[in-house]
Amino acid sequence: MEAQADIHTYIERGKQALAEGQGREAALAYAQAAQIEPHNVLLHLGLAEANLALGNYDFVRMACHRVQELQPSGGVEAMTAQALLDLLDRRYDRALQNVNDVIEQDPAIAYVHALRSHLLRATGQDYDANLARARAARLSYGGRFDNCFPEIERDYASGYATSAYPPRNDQGMHRVEREAIPTWSRANGLQRQVVRTRFVLSQYPGLITNILIAVNVIVFLLGLINQNLFFALGAQVNNLVGQGEYWRIFTAMFLHANILHIGLNMFSLFFVGRAVEQLFGKWRYLLIYLLSGIAGGLTYYFTSPMGETIGASGAIFGIFGALGIFYIVNRRALGSYASAVIGQWVFWLVLNLAFGLSPGINIIDHIGGLVAGMIIAALLMPRLGVRRGL
């Protein structure tokens, strides 16, 4: 058990070093682990990845072949190893196919997304490459994977990479022709626009959080003109909800009683929301936020048929619950950090629930949003993934 824990620590250290572009440190971590367990397929793949960053291409080939020997029936590691071999031979179309097969089986391996970004850039698909790189950064908590792959020298007449890689075994000067790129990987006009939009969005990691804060603040400022009118039209008055004014459960999420109320809520949303947006992605994050707020309102409606409430607290507790579930589900991938971050999350959860017992605070809405956020997050969970074999 202790040896397994040591190997896991070395693997996590190697993965982190690669994400930070430190090939030598990654190679040392994987080599130390290989001395403990020389037949672990993950360690040989890690050595291949680390030595690719160091430019030791002969060693990369040896390590990749060893991975395939240890996993003869195929699998995520064997396919990744084959992709690295194809990369060295400049067979980018085959490498992309293998990488996409790996992502289909396990979409949470940051290094594979970084490798896909490199391959896409080598074939002139820069928008897709930037999206893949953003995905790799999100899965590795900001890792850039600099210096992990050979530099690309671009033939600007054709748009494809030329001689940045070591010669192939057959001495061929292979270049991917456009026709060799799979049909699904070619971008038409509409696809390019979608990719361009997704890329722009990926450049603003807190975009949805900032929009939500802006909407809440704007509604609050407009409400200062005639607060009574806003509350009459949008507050969750459960008696009126029961009479068919169901929209109040939604609109009440964007109303606040005073500057302290909105200030505390937006302060919490800014810090917790940006983290959850990074971990889950923009649209899943927005879905968690809105559904948690609605769930909190419904919980309050069914438990207090004559009650009244406003505020974004249910939605904010929902994304706070999502953050905790992410840490718990991915605790193995977080390694030694797991106990610390989960402990901090539990501390702040207990503190906020205790604060919710104060007079005038709707703790039922908080609890409803919290539970809903945890459930929704578990269903939408992007796992960091400790690769198979551990």
Backbone hydrogen bonds in HBPLUS format (Angstrom, degrees):
<---DONOR---> <-ACCEPTOR-->    atom                        ^
c    i                          cat <-CA-CA->   ^        H-A-AA   ^      H-
h    n   atom  resd res      DA  || num        DHA   H-A  angle D-A-AA Bond
n    s   type  num  typ     dist DA aas  dist angle  dist       angle   num
A0005-ALA N   A0001-MET O   3.02 MM   4  6.30 151.9  2.10 143.4 151.1     1
A0006-ASP N   A0002-GLU O   2.95 MM   4  6.26 151.6  2.03 145.6 153.4     2
A0007-ILE N   A0003-ALA O   2.90 MM   4  6.19 160.7  1.94 153.4 158.3     3
A0008-HIS N   A0004-GLN O   2.91 MM   4  6.11 161.4  1.95 148.3 153.7     4
A0009-THR N   A0005-ALA O   2.98 MM   4  6.20 154.2  2.05 143.9 150.9     5
A0010-TYR N   A0006-ASP O   2.95 MM   4  6.27 158.6  2.00 151.5 156.9     6
A0011-ILE N   A0007-ILE O   2.87 MM   4  6.14 161.3  1.91 155.3 160.3     7
A0012-GLU N   A0008-HIS O   2.95 MM   4  6.18 164.8  1.98 152.1 155.9     8
A0013-ARG N   A0009-THR O   2.91 MM   4  6.09 152.6  1.98 145.3 153.6     9
A0014-GLY N   A0010-TYR O   2.79 MM   4  6.06 154.5  1.86 149.5 156.6    10
A0015-LYS N   A0011-ILE O   2.87 MM   4  6.12 161.7  1.90 153.9 158.5    11
A0016-GLN N   A0012-GLU O   2.95 MM   4  6.10 160.1  1.99 145.6 151.0    12
A0017-ALA N   A0013-ARG O   2.93 MM   4  6.10 156.8  1.98 145.5 152.2    13
A0018-LEU N   A0014-GLY O   2.99 MM   4  6.23 158.8  2.03 149.6 154.7    14
A0019-ALA N   A0015-LYS O   3.00 MM   4  6.24 159.3  2.05 146.4 152.4    15
A0020-GLU N   A0016-GLN O   3.03 MM   4  6.29 138.1  2.21 141.4 152.6    16
A0020-GLU N   A0017-ALA O   3.13 MM   3  5.07 126.5  2.43  92.4 106.4    17
A0022-GLN N   A0017-ALA O   2.77 MM   5  4.99 166.1  1.79 152.4 147.4    18
A0021-GLY N   A0018-LEU O   2.85 MM   3  4.85 159.0  1.90 105.9 112.0    19
A0144-ARG N   A0019-ALA O   2.99 MM 125  5.82 120.7  2.35 162.8 157.8    20
A0145-PHE N   A0019-ALA O   2.91 MM 126  4.45 169.8  1.92 133.9 131.4    21
A0026-ALA N   A0022-GLN O   3.13 MM   4  6.36 156.4  2.19 149.7 156.8    22
A0027-ALA N   A0023-GLY O   2.89 MM   4  6.10 159.7  1.93 151.3 156.6    23
A0028-LEU N   A0024-ARG O   3.00 MM   4  6.27 156.4  2.06 150.6 156.7    24
A0029-ALA N   A0025-GLU O   3.05 MM   4  6.27 158.6  2.10 145.8 151.3    25
A0030-TYR N   A0026-ALA O   3.00 MM   4  6.26 168.6  2.01 157.8 160.0    26
A0031-ALA N   A0027-ALA O   2.90 MM   4  5.95 154.4  1.97 145.0 152.9    27
A0032-GLN N   A0028-LEU O   2.96 MM   4  6.11 158.1  2.01 148.4 153.5    28
A0033-ALA N   A0029-ALA O   3.15 MM   4  6.39 156.7  2.20 144.6 150.8    29
A0034-ALA N   A0030-TYR O   2.89 MM   4  6.09 148.3  1.99 144.1 153.3    30
A0035-GLN N   A0031-ALA O   3.23 MM   4  6.51 134.7  2.45 140.9 150.6    31
A0036-ILE N   A0033-ALA O   2.97 MM   3  5.28 136.2  2.17 104.1 116.2    32
A0037-GLU N   A0033-ALA O   3.02 MM   4  6.38 160.6  2.06 154.3 159.9    33
A0040-ASN N   A0037-GLU O   3.33 MM   3  5.84 158.5  2.38 124.7 123.0    34
A0043-LEU N   A0040-ASN O   3.14 MM   3  5.57 129.6  2.41 106.3 118.1    35
A0045-LEU N   A0041-VAL O   3.06 MM   4  6.29 156.6  2.12 148.1 154.7    36
A0046-GLY N   A0042-LEU O   2.86 MM   4  6.04 155.1  1.92 142.7 150.3    37
A0047-LEU N   A0043-LEU O   2.87 MM   4  6.14 148.5  1.97 142.9 151.4    38
A0048-ALA N   A0044-HIS O   2.99 MM   4  6.25 149.4  2.09 140.3 148.3    39
A0049-GLU N   A0045-LEU O   2.93 MM   4  6.27 160.4  1.96 153.7 158.5    40
A0050-ALA N   A0046-GLY O   2.87 MM   4  6.05 160.7  1.91 149.1 154.7    41
A0051-ASN N   A0047-LEU O   2.92 MM   4  5.98 161.6  1.95 146.3 151.5    42
A0052-LEU N   A0048-ALA O   2.96 MM   4  6.09 137.5  2.14 141.2 152.4    43
A0053-ALA N   A0049-GLU O   3.28 MM   4  6.59 151.1  2.37 140.8 147.0    44
A0054-LEU N   A0050-ALA O   3.15 MM   4  6.52 136.1  2.35 134.9 147.2    45
A0055-GLY N   A0051-ASN O   2.95 MM   4  6.02 114.3  2.39 133.4 148.3    46
A0056-ASN N   A0051-ASN O   2.91 MM   5  5.18 145.7  2.03 154.5 155.2    47
A0055-GLY N   A0052-LEU O   3.19 MM   3  5.09 149.3  2.29  96.2 105.4    48
A0060-VAL N   A0056-ASN O   3.03 MM   4  6.36 147.4  2.14 145.1 155.4    49
A0061-ARG N   A0057-TYR O   3.04 MM   4  6.35 158.7  2.09 149.9 153.3    50
A0062-MET N   A0058-ASP O   3.10 MM   4  6.41 159.7  2.15 146.0 151.5    51
A0063-ALA N   A0059-PHE O   2.85 MM   4  6.05 166.6  1.87 155.4 158.7    52
A0064-CYS N   A0060-VAL O   2.89 MM   4  6.06 159.0  1.93 152.0 158.0    53
A0065-HIS N   A0061-ARG O   2.96 MM   4  6.14 162.2  1.99 150.9 155.4    54
A0066-ARG N   A0062-MET O   2.99 MM   4  6.23 148.1  2.09 143.5 152.7    55
A0067-VAL N   A0063-ALA O   2.97 MM   4  6.29 148.7  2.07 144.8 153.1    56
A0068-GLN N   A0064-CYS O   3.06 MM   4  6.41 157.5  2.11 149.4 154.6    57
A0069-GLU N   A0065-HIS O   2.95 MM   4  6.22 141.8  2.10 140.9 151.6    58
A0070-LEU N   A0066-ARG O   2.98 MM   4  6.22 152.8  2.06 147.8 154.6    59
A0071-GLN N   A0067-VAL O   2.94 MM   4  6.11 127.4  2.22 140.0 154.7    60
A0074-GLY N   A0071-GLN O   3.13 MM   3  5.69 162.7  2.16 119.9 122.9    61
A0079-MET N   A0075-GLY O   2.90 MM   4  6.02 163.1  1.93 158.8 163.5    62
A0080-THR N   A0076-VAL O   2.96 MM   4  6.14 153.5  2.03 144.5 152.2    63
A0081-ALA N   A0077-GLU O   2.88 MM   4  6.12 157.3  1.93 149.1 155.5    64
A0082-GLN N   A0078-ALA O   2.95 MM   4  6.21 155.1  2.01 144.9 151.5    65
A0083-ALA N   A0079-MET O   2.94 MM   4  6.18 149.0  2.03 142.8 151.4    66
A0084-LEU N   A0080-THR O   3.02 MM   4  6.38 148.6  2.13 146.4 154.4    67
A0085-LEU N   A0081-ALA O   3.01 MM   4  6.37 153.0  2.08 147.4 155.0    68
A0086-ASP N   A0082-GLN O   2.84 MM   4  6.10 160.3  1.88 151.0 156.4    69
A0087-LEU N   A0083-ALA O   2.84 MM   4  6.02 147.4  1.94 140.8 150.4    70
A0088-LEU N   A0084-LEU O   3.01 MM   4  6.31 156.5  2.07 146.8 151.4    71
A0089-ASP N   A0085-LEU O   3.06 MM   4  6.34 143.1  2.20 142.4 152.9    72
A0091-ARG N   A0086-ASP O   2.82 MM   5  4.95 160.3  1.86 151.4 149.7    73
A0090-ARG N   A0087-LEU O   3.01 MM   3  4.90 158.0  2.06 102.8 108.8    74
A0095-ALA N   A0091-ARG O   2.97 MM   4  6.20 160.6  2.01 153.4 159.8    75
A0096-LEU N   A0092-TYR O   2.81 MM   4  5.96 159.5  1.85 148.2 153.1    76
A0097-GLN N   A0093-ASP O   3.07 MM   4  6.30 153.8  2.14 143.1 150.1    77
A0098-ASN N   A0094-ARG O   3.01 MM   4  6.31 162.2  2.05 152.7 156.6    78
A0099-VAL N   A0095-ALA O   2.89 MM   4  6.12 159.7  1.93 151.1 157.3    79
A0100-ASN N   A0096-LEU O   2.87 MM   4  6.04 160.9  1.91 150.9 155.6    80
A0101-ASP N   A0097-GLN O   2.98 MM   4  6.22 146.4  2.10 143.4 152.8    81
A0102-VAL N   A0098-ASN O   2.98 MM   4  6.29 150.9  2.07 146.5 154.2    82
A0103-ILE N   A0099-VAL O   2.95 MM   4  6.28 161.1  1.99 151.9 156.6    83
A0104-GLU N   A0100-ASN O   2.94 MM   4  6.09 148.4  2.04 140.1 148.7    84
A0105-GLN N   A0101-ASP O   3.21 MM   4  6.48 147.3  2.32 140.5 147.9    85
A0105-GLN N   A0102-VAL O   3.08 MM   3  5.25 122.4  2.42  98.5 112.5    86
A0106-ASP N   A0102-VAL O   2.80 MM   4  6.01 161.3  1.83 157.8 164.2    87
A0113-HIS N   A0109-ILE O   3.42 MM   4  6.84 153.1  2.49 150.2 157.3    88
A0113-HIS N   A0110-ALA O   3.11 MM   3  5.32 120.6  2.48 100.8 115.1    89
A0114-ALA N   A0110-ALA O   3.02 MM   4  6.38 152.0  2.10 150.8 159.4    90
A0115-LEU N   A0111-TYR O   2.81 MM   4  6.12 152.6  1.88 149.8 158.0    91
A0116-ARG N   A0112-VAL O   2.84 MM   4  6.07 154.5  1.91 143.6 150.8    92
A0117-SER N   A0113-HIS O   2.90 MM   4  6.14 151.9  1.98 142.0 149.6    93
A0118-HIS N   A0114-ALA O   3.05 MM   4  6.35 154.0  2.12 144.7 151.0    94
A0119-LEU N   A0115-LEU O   2.96 MM   4  6.28 158.4  2.01 151.9 157.6    95
A0120-LEU N   A0116-ARG O   2.87 MM   4  6.05 160.8  1.90 153.9 159.0    96
A0121-ARG N   A0117-SER O   2.96 MM   4  6.14 153.9  2.03 145.2 152.5    97
A0122-ALA N   A0118-HIS O   2.94 MM   4  6.17 145.6  2.06 141.3 151.1    98
A0123-THR N   A0119-LEU O   3.17 MM   4  6.47 131.5  2.42 138.1 149.6    99
A0123-THR N   A0120-LEU O   3.18 MM   3  5.21 135.4  2.39  94.5 106.4   100
A0125-GLN N   A0120-LEU O   2.82 MM   5  5.10 154.2  1.89 158.7 150.2   101
A0124-GLY N   A0121-ARG O   3.09 MM   3  5.02 163.2  2.12 105.3 107.6   102
A0161-ALA N   A0122-ALA O   2.90 MM  39  4.99 154.1  1.97 161.9 155.7   103
A0129-ALA N   A0125-GLN O   2.95 MM   4  6.12 150.9  2.04 147.2 156.7   104
A0130-ASN N   A0126-ASP O   2.89 MM   4  6.11 153.1  1.96 149.1 154.4   105
A0131-LEU N   A0127-TYR O   3.09 MM   4  6.43 155.2  2.16 149.5 156.1   106
A0132-ALA N   A0128-ASP O   2.96 MM   4  6.22 160.7  2.00 151.0 156.0   107
A0133-ARG N   A0129-ALA O   2.92 MM   4  6.12 152.0  1.99 144.9 153.2   108
A0134-ALA N   A0130-ASN O   2.94 MM   4  6.17 152.2  2.02 143.9 151.0   109
A0135-ARG N   A0131-LEU O   3.00 MM   4  6.28 152.5  2.07 146.4 153.9   110
A0136-ALA N   A0132-ALA O   2.96 MM   4  6.26 155.1  2.03 146.8 153.3   111
A0137-ALA N   A0133-ARG O   2.94 MM   4  6.20 155.9  2.00 147.4 154.0   112
A0138-ARG N   A0134-ALA O   2.96 MM   4  6.20 153.2  2.03 145.5 152.5   113
A0139-LEU N   A0135-ARG O   3.01 MM   4  6.23 160.7  2.05 151.3 156.0   114
A0140-SER N   A0136-ALA O   3.06 MM   4  6.14 134.5  2.27 141.0 152.5   115
A0142-GLY N   A0137-ALA O   2.55 MM   5  4.43 164.7  1.57 153.1 149.4   116
A0141-TYR N   A0138-ARG O   3.39 MM   3  5.20 165.2  2.41 103.8 104.1   117
A0162-THR N   A0153-GLU O   2.77 MM   9  5.73 148.5  1.87 166.4 176.4   118
A0155-ASP N   A0160-TYR O   2.92 MM   5  5.67 176.9  1.92 157.3 157.8   119
A0158-SER N   A0155-ASP O   3.05 MM   3  5.70 133.9  2.27 114.4 124.6   120
A0159-GLY N   A0155-ASP O   2.66 MM   4  5.60 155.4  1.72 159.8 166.7   121
A0171-GLN N   A0168-ARG O   2.95 MM   3  5.04 161.0  1.99 109.2 113.6   122
A0180-ALA N   A0177-GLU O   2.88 MM   3  5.32 145.0  2.00 110.4 121.2   123
A0181-ILE N   A0178-ARG O   3.09 MM   3  5.45 154.9  2.15 107.7 115.3   124
A0185-SER N   A0182-PRO O   2.83 MM   3  5.32 149.4  1.92 114.0 124.1   125
A0186-ARG N   A0183-THR O   3.13 MM   3  5.44 162.6  2.16 110.4 115.8   126
A0192-ARG N   A0188-ASN O   2.81 MM   4  6.00 159.5  1.85 157.8 163.8   127
A0193-GLN N   A0189-GLY O   3.09 MM   4  6.37 151.2  2.18 144.0 151.4   128
A0194-VAL N   A0190-LEU O   2.96 MM   4  6.28 157.5  2.01 152.6 158.7   129
A0195-VAL N   A0191-GLN O   2.80 MM   4  6.03 165.3  1.82 155.5 159.8   130
A0196-ARG N   A0192-ARG O   2.77 MM   4  5.91 156.3  1.83 144.4 151.7   131
A0197-THR N   A0193-GLN O   2.91 MM   4  6.10 157.1  1.97 145.1 151.0   132
A0198-ARG N   A0194-VAL O   2.89 MM   4  6.15 163.4  1.92 151.9 156.5   133
A0199-PHE N   A0195-VAL O   2.82 MM   4  6.01 151.6  1.90 147.9 156.2   134
A0200-VAL N   A0196-ARG O   2.98 MM   4  6.24 160.3  2.02 148.9 153.4   135
A0201-LEU N   A0197-THR O   2.98 MM   4  6.26 163.2  2.01 151.5 156.1   136
A0202-SER N   A0198-ARG O   2.92 MM   4  6.11 148.6  2.02 142.1 150.9   137
A0203-GLN N   A0200-VAL O   3.12 MM   3  5.34 145.8  2.24 102.5 112.3   138
A0204-TYR N   A0201-LEU O   3.12 MM   3  5.64 166.7  2.14 116.0 120.2   139
A0207-LEU N   A0204-TYR O   3.10 MM   3  5.31 157.7  2.15 125.5 122.8   140
A0210-ASN N   A0206-GLY O   2.91 MM   4  6.07 162.9  1.94 158.9 164.0   141
A0211-ILE N   A0207-LEU O   2.93 MM   4  6.20 152.8  2.01 149.4 157.4   142
A0212-LEU N   A0208-ILE O   2.91 MM   4  6.15 162.9  1.93 152.9 157.2   143
A0213-ILE N   A0209-THR O   2.95 MM   4  6.20 160.7  1.98 151.9 157.2   144
A0214-ALA N   A0210-ASN O   2.90 MM   4  6.06 159.4  1.94 144.8 151.0   145
A0215-VAL N   A0211-ILE O   2.87 MM   4  6.11 161.1  1.90 154.8 159.3   146
A0216-ASN N   A0212-LEU O   3.04 MM   4  6.24 166.3  2.06 149.8 153.3   147
A0217-VAL N   A0213-ILE O   2.92 MM   4  6.13 161.0  1.96 153.0 158.3   148
A0218-ILE N   A0214-ALA O   2.85 MM   4  5.99 165.4  1.87 153.6 157.9   149
A0219-VAL N   A0215-VAL O   2.95 MM   4  6.09 167.2  1.97 152.6 156.2   150
A0220-PHE N   A0216-ASN O   2.96 MM   4  6.12 153.1  2.03 141.2 149.3   151
A0221-LEU N   A0217-VAL O   2.86 MM   4  6.13 161.3  1.89 154.0 158.5   152
A0222-LEU N   A0218-ILE O   2.87 MM   4  6.10 162.1  1.90 154.2 159.3   153
A0223-GLY N   A0219-VAL O   2.84 MM   4  5.97 145.5  1.96 140.6 150.9   154
A0224-LEU N   A0220-PHE O   3.15 MM   4  6.51 126.5  2.45 138.6 151.5   155
A0224-LEU N   A0221-LEU O   3.14 MM   3  5.24 139.7  2.31  96.8 107.9   156
A0225-ILE N   A0222-LEU O   3.08 MM   3  5.62 149.9  2.18 110.6 118.7   157
A0230-PHE N   A0226-ASN O   3.23 MM   4  6.59 163.0  2.26 153.3 157.5   158
A0231-PHE N   A0227-GLN O   2.95 MM   4  6.16 168.8  1.96 159.2 161.8   159
A0232-ALA N   A0228-ASN O   2.89 MM   4  5.96 151.4  1.97 141.1 149.8   160
A0233-LEU N   A0229-LEU O   3.00 MM   4  6.20 145.2  2.13 146.9 155.3   161
A0234-GLY N   A0230-PHE O   2.82 MM   4  5.88 152.8  1.89 151.8 159.8   162
A0235-ALA N   A0231-PHE O   3.03 MM   4  4.81 158.5  2.08 123.3 128.4   163
A0236-GLN N   A0309-THR O   3.07 MM  73  5.29 147.8  2.18 176.2 169.6   164
A0309-THR N   A0236-GLN O   2.99 MM  73  5.29 146.2  2.10 134.8 145.5   165
A0240-LEU N   A0237-VAL O   2.87 MM   3  5.46 124.2  2.18 115.2 128.7   166
A0241-VAL N   A0237-VAL O   2.93 MM   4  6.22 152.3  2.00 149.6 158.2   167
A0238-ASN N   A0307-GLY O   2.94 MM  69  5.56 158.4  1.99 163.5 170.3   168
A0242-GLY N   A0238-ASN O   2.95 MM   4  6.08 156.3  2.00 144.4 149.4   169
A0243-GLN N   A0240-LEU O   2.97 MM   3  4.92 139.3  2.14  94.7 107.2   170
A0245-GLU N   A0240-LEU O   3.17 MM   5  5.77 164.5  2.20 144.4 140.6   171
A0244-GLY N   A0241-VAL O   3.01 MM   3  5.31 160.5  2.04 113.5 116.0   172
A0248-ARG N   A0245-GLU O   3.32 MM   3  6.19 165.7  2.34 120.8 124.3   173
A0249-ILE N   A0246-TYR O   3.18 MM   3  6.07 156.8  2.23 125.1 128.4   174
A0250-PHE N   A0247-TRP O   2.92 MM   3  5.39 133.7  2.14 109.7 121.9   175
A0251-THR N   A0247-TRP O   2.91 MM   4  6.22 168.8  1.92 161.6 163.6   176
A0252-ALA N   A0248-ARG O   3.01 MM   4  5.65 153.6  2.08 137.3 143.1   177
A0253-MET N   A0250-PHE O   3.09 MM   3  5.71 152.7  2.17 114.8 122.2   178
A0254-PHE N   A0251-THR O   3.06 MM   3  5.74 164.9  2.08 119.9 124.4   179
A0255-LEU N   A0252-ALA O   3.30 MM   3  5.29 171.4  2.31 108.9 109.9   180
A0311-GLY N   A0252-ALA O   2.86 MM  59  6.01 152.7  1.93 160.2 151.7   181
A0262-ILE N   A0258-ASN O   3.10 MM   4  6.44 170.5  2.11 161.8 162.1   182
A0263-GLY N   A0259-ILE O   2.85 MM   4  5.74 148.4  1.95 137.9 148.1   183
A0264-LEU N   A0260-LEU O   3.02 MM   4  6.08 168.1  2.04 150.3 151.6   184
A0265-ASN N   A0261-HIS O   3.22 MM   4  6.36 164.0  2.25 145.7 150.5   185
A0266-MET N   A0262-ILE O   2.87 MM   4  5.90 166.2  1.89 150.8 154.8   186
A0267-PHE N   A0263-GLY O   2.96 MM   4  5.97 148.5  2.06 141.4 150.4   187
A0268-SER N   A0264-LEU O   3.06 MM   4  6.24 159.7  2.10 145.4 150.1   188
A0269-LEU N   A0265-ASN O   2.88 MM   4  6.09 158.6  1.93 146.8 153.6   189
A0270-PHE N   A0266-MET O   2.91 MM   4  5.96 153.2  1.98 141.4 147.7   190
A0271-PHE N   A0267-PHE O   3.42 MM   4  6.68 163.2  2.45 146.6 148.9   191
A0272-VAL N   A0268-SER O   2.93 MM   4  5.95 166.9  1.95 161.1 164.1   192
A0273-GLY N   A0269-LEU O   2.76 MM   4  4.92 136.3  1.94 122.7 137.2   193
A0276-VAL N   A0272-VAL O   3.08 MM   4  6.37 165.2  2.10 156.7 160.6   194
A0277-GLU N   A0273-GLY O   2.82 MM   4  5.94 156.8  1.88 152.0 159.2   195
A0278-GLN N   A0274-ARG O   3.10 MM   4  6.23 150.3  2.19 139.4 146.0   196
A0279-LEU N   A0275-ALA O   3.06 MM   4  6.33 155.2  2.12 146.8 153.7   197
A0280-PHE N   A0276-VAL O   2.86 MM   4  5.86 164.7  1.88 156.3 159.3   198
A0281-GLY N   A0277-GLU O   2.95 MM   4  5.16 139.6  2.12 127.6 137.0   199
A0285-TYR N   A0281-GLY O   3.00 MM   4  5.94 153.4  2.07 148.4 156.8   200
A0286-LEU N   A0282-LYS O   2.92 MM   4  6.15 158.4  1.97 146.0 151.8   201
A0287-LEU N   A0283-TRP O   2.96 MM   4  6.11 155.8  2.02 141.5 148.3   202
A0288-ILE N   A0284-ARG O   2.89 MM   4  6.14 159.4  1.94 149.4 154.6   203
A0289-TYR N   A0285-TYR O   2.92 MM   4  6.18 163.7  1.95 153.3 157.8   204
A0290-LEU N   A0286-LEU O   2.97 MM   4  6.18 175.0  1.97 157.5 157.6   205
A0291-LEU N   A0287-LEU O   2.95 MM   4  5.92 166.6  1.97 152.0 156.2   206
A0292-SER N   A0288-ILE O   2.93 MM   4  5.79 151.5  2.02 142.0 150.1   207
A0293-GLY N   A0289-TYR O   3.07 MM   4  6.26 158.3  2.12 146.0 151.8   208
A0294-ILE N   A0290-LEU O   2.99 MM   4  6.26 158.3  2.04 149.1 155.1   209
A0295-ALA N   A0291-LEU O   2.81 MM   4  5.95 157.8  1.86 144.3 151.1   210
A0296-GLY N   A0292-SER O   2.82 MM   4  6.03 156.3  1.88 149.3 155.6   211
A0297-GLY N   A0293-GLY O   3.05 MM   4  6.29 156.1  2.11 142.7 148.9   212
A0298-LEU N   A0294-ILE O   2.87 MM   4  6.17 156.2  1.92 151.7 158.5   213
A0299-THR N   A0295-ALA O   2.89 MM   4  6.08 157.9  1.94 148.7 154.8   214
A0300-TYR N   A0296-GLY O   3.07 MM   4  6.32 158.1  2.12 146.7 152.0   215
A0301-TYR N   A0297-GLY O   2.89 MM   4  6.12 150.1  1.98 144.0 153.2   216
A0302-PHE N   A0298-LEU O   2.99 MM   4  6.23 163.2  2.02 156.4 158.4   217
A0303-THR N   A0299-THR O   3.09 MM   4  6.19 140.3  2.26 141.0 151.7   218
A0304-SER N   A0300-TYR O   2.82 MM   4  5.65 140.0  1.98 144.6 152.9   219
A0307-GLY N   A0304-SER O   2.91 MM   3  5.14 169.1  1.92 122.1 123.8   220
A0316-ILE N   A0312-ALA O   2.99 MM   4  6.23 159.5  2.03 156.8 163.4   221
A0317-PHE N   A0313-SER O   2.79 MM   4  5.97 160.6  1.83 154.3 159.2   222
A0318-GLY N   A0314-GLY O   3.01 MM   4  6.17 138.2  2.19 133.6 145.3   223
A0319-ILE N   A0315-ALA O   3.12 MM   4  6.54 150.7  2.21 148.3 153.7   224
A0320-PHE N   A0316-ILE O   2.99 MM   4  6.20 146.3  2.10 142.7 153.0   225
A0321-GLY N   A0317-PHE O   2.86 MM   4  6.07 150.2  1.95 143.6 151.0   226
A0322-ALA N   A0318-GLY O   2.96 MM   4  6.26 146.8  2.08 139.6 149.3   227
A0323-LEU N   A0319-ILE O   3.00 MM   4  6.22 147.5  2.11 139.1 146.5   228
A0324-GLY N   A0320-PHE O   3.22 MM   4  6.55 156.9  2.27 144.9 149.9   229
A0325-ILE N   A0321-GLY O   3.00 MM   4  6.28 160.7  2.04 151.8 156.8   230
A0326-PHE N   A0322-ALA O   2.99 MM   4  6.16 154.3  2.05 145.7 152.6   231
A0327-TYR N   A0323-LEU O   3.13 MM   4  6.45 159.4  2.17 148.2 152.7   232
A0328-ILE N   A0324-GLY O   2.95 MM   4  6.22 160.2  1.99 151.2 157.0   233
A0329-VAL N   A0325-ILE O   2.88 MM   4  5.95 175.2  1.88 156.7 158.2   234
A0330-ASN N   A0326-PHE O   3.05 MM   4  6.00 155.6  2.11 144.1 151.1   235
A0331-ARG N   A0328-ILE O   3.38 MM   3  5.15 159.1  2.42 108.4 106.2   236
A0334-LEU N   A0330-ASN O   3.03 MM   4  6.30 140.3  2.19 148.6 160.7   237
A0335-GLY N   A0332-ARG O   3.15 MM   3  5.25 146.7  2.26  99.5 109.3   238
A0337-TYR N   A0334-LEU O   3.22 MM   3  5.56 153.8  2.29 134.5 130.1   239
A0338-ALA N   A0335-GLY O   3.16 MM   3  5.72 161.4  2.19 116.8 122.1   240
A0341-VAL N   A0337-TYR O   3.08 MM   4  6.30 171.7  2.08 167.9 169.1   241
A0342-ILE N   A0338-ALA O   2.96 MM   4  6.01 166.8  1.98 160.4 164.7   242
A0343-GLY N   A0339-SER O   2.95 MM   4  5.85 151.5  2.03 135.0 143.6   243
A0344-GLN N   A0340-ALA O   2.97 MM   4  6.20 156.1  2.02 146.9 153.1   244
A0345-TRP N   A0341-VAL O   2.96 MM   4  6.14 155.2  2.02 142.3 149.3   245
A0346-VAL N   A0342-ILE O   2.94 MM   4  6.19 162.5  1.97 152.6 156.3   246
A0347-PHE N   A0343-GLY O   2.99 MM   4  6.18 158.3  2.04 146.5 152.8   247
A0348-TRP N   A0344-GLN O   3.04 MM   4  6.31 168.3  2.05 155.3 156.6   248
A0349-LEU N   A0345-TRP O   2.90 MM   4  6.05 149.4  1.99 146.6 156.2   249
A0350-VAL N   A0346-VAL O   2.93 MM   4  6.12 169.9  1.94 156.3 157.4   250
A0351-LEU N   A0347-PHE O   2.99 MM   4  6.18 161.7  2.02 148.8 154.5   251
A0352-ASN N   A0348-TRP O   2.93 MM   4  6.01 159.6  1.97 143.5 148.6   252
A0353-LEU N   A0349-LEU O   2.92 MM   4  6.12 158.4  1.97 152.3 158.6   253
A0354-ALA N   A0350-VAL O   2.89 MM   4  6.03 155.5  1.95 147.5 154.6   254
A0355-PHE N   A0351-LEU O   2.95 MM   4  6.18 153.2  2.02 142.8 150.4   255
A0356-GLY N   A0352-ASN O   2.91 MM   4  6.10 137.8  2.09 136.0 147.9   256
A0357-LEU N   A0354-ALA O   3.10 MM   3  5.44 161.0  2.13 108.1 114.1   257
A0358-SER N   A0355-PHE O   3.11 MM   3  5.77 166.4  2.13 119.2 122.4   258
A0361-ILE N   A0358-SER O   3.33 MM   3  5.94 156.8  2.38 139.4 138.8   259
A0363-ILE N   A0361-ILE O   3.12 MM   2  5.89 122.7  2.46 109.1  93.5   260
A0366-HIS N   A0362-ASN O   3.34 MM   4  6.69 153.6  2.41 142.0 149.4   261
A0367-ILE N   A0363-ILE O   2.89 MM   4  6.14 164.6  1.92 155.1 157.4   262
A0368-GLY N   A0364-ILE O   2.95 MM   4  6.12 162.6  1.98 149.7 154.9   263
A0369-GLY N   A0365-ASP O   2.98 MM   4  6.12 161.8  2.01 148.2 152.7   264
A0370-LEU N   A0366-HIS O   2.87 MM   4  6.05 156.6  1.92 149.5 156.8   265
A0371-VAL N   A0367-ILE O   2.95 MM   4  6.13 174.5  1.96 156.7 157.1   266
A0372-ALA N   A0368-GLY O   3.06 MM   4  6.12 161.8  2.09 143.7 149.5   267
A0373-GLY N   A0369-GLY O   2.84 MM   4  5.92 158.3  1.89 146.5 152.9   268
A0374-MET N   A0370-LEU O   3.03 MM   4  6.28 154.3  2.10 149.3 155.8   269
A0375-ILE N   A0371-VAL O   3.03 MM   4  6.28 160.0  2.07 150.6 155.7   270
A0376-ILE N   A0372-ALA O   2.87 MM   4  6.02 174.2  1.87 159.5 161.3   271
A0377-ALA N   A0373-GLY O   2.91 MM   4  5.85 157.9  1.95 141.1 148.1   272
A0378-ALA N   A0374-MET O   3.02 MM   4  6.14 150.8  2.11 139.5 147.0   273
A0379-LEU N   A0375-ILE O   3.16 MM   4  6.49 144.4  2.30 143.7 152.9   274
A0379-LEU N   A0376-ILE O   3.11 MM   3  5.15 123.4  2.45  95.0 109.3   275
A0380-LEU N   A0376-ILE O   3.00 MM   4  6.27 140.5  2.16 145.1 156.5   276
